[in-house]
């Protein structure tokens, strides 16, 4: 008789389903170097632990300088700018964007960033790619002066297209309640100081991709004379991180509370974000031409035939952060920011009345 047919299925492993635990462990080991590059004396190393540890007690930052400390948190992602990284196969800058989008929000309440956590998800872990992403996150944390305390990498077969991944970040900072900046002290006549962006930053990329790659059929390696680089290089330019410059500025002018509001110019542009830094009974008047608009925005507007209102509502138009300051300190603060390596200008003033931002 022939042997009985064996209908038992072959043995399966997690690796057969698309998740390689061994590769994941190797990846975790490889990125520890980048985490440690961001550590300061308040980080408690806990190899193999389930959580990151950050010491508060006994530190002079909190014991002497802050009598009523508030913990501040923010979370964000990079958005569809990641699609440009996939097209370019360049992954060492989007981590900077990830840190910037959360840390720049912390700065808006006057907080000092303390630590950052990341979440990375992909269908198939490609170590060389993800190590570059973590390197960027580490670079961003060092620019922000915070520790990359830990994170999570999720390998989810079938959930993401091949070669793609998603990123999310979470930042924690601290501010003394007496120094908390919420815009409530802003008043008509205050000056609006704009700080230069590095370009598009990380907002408006759904429109950018539709314009350049669907409508105009441009390629990422197309060299654009007005930009002085390829389209892909310009679109991947990382978001500027303002934590150090603004932190030092606030420390310089803390006695009389001369900085009354801060706005991170993200989705919603200047009109949608400055209103978040001034009281409900105030508006703002921005003077066009008081700062140079980077060429990328002119290219976008001309190619897409986009009107001014839409441009200013979607993009930062060259202004990444805004400070609402006393009129008596505006020029001094601009000079201070310039010394700290930023480009800054007085671009408008706070007005009395309707809670909108107008342009002239």
Order of alpha helices (4+ residues) and beta strands (2+ residues): alpha-alpha-beta-beta-alpha-beta-alpha-alpha-beta-alpha-beta-beta-beta-alpha-beta-beta-alpha-alpha-beta-alpha-beta-alpha-alpha-beta-alpha-beta-beta
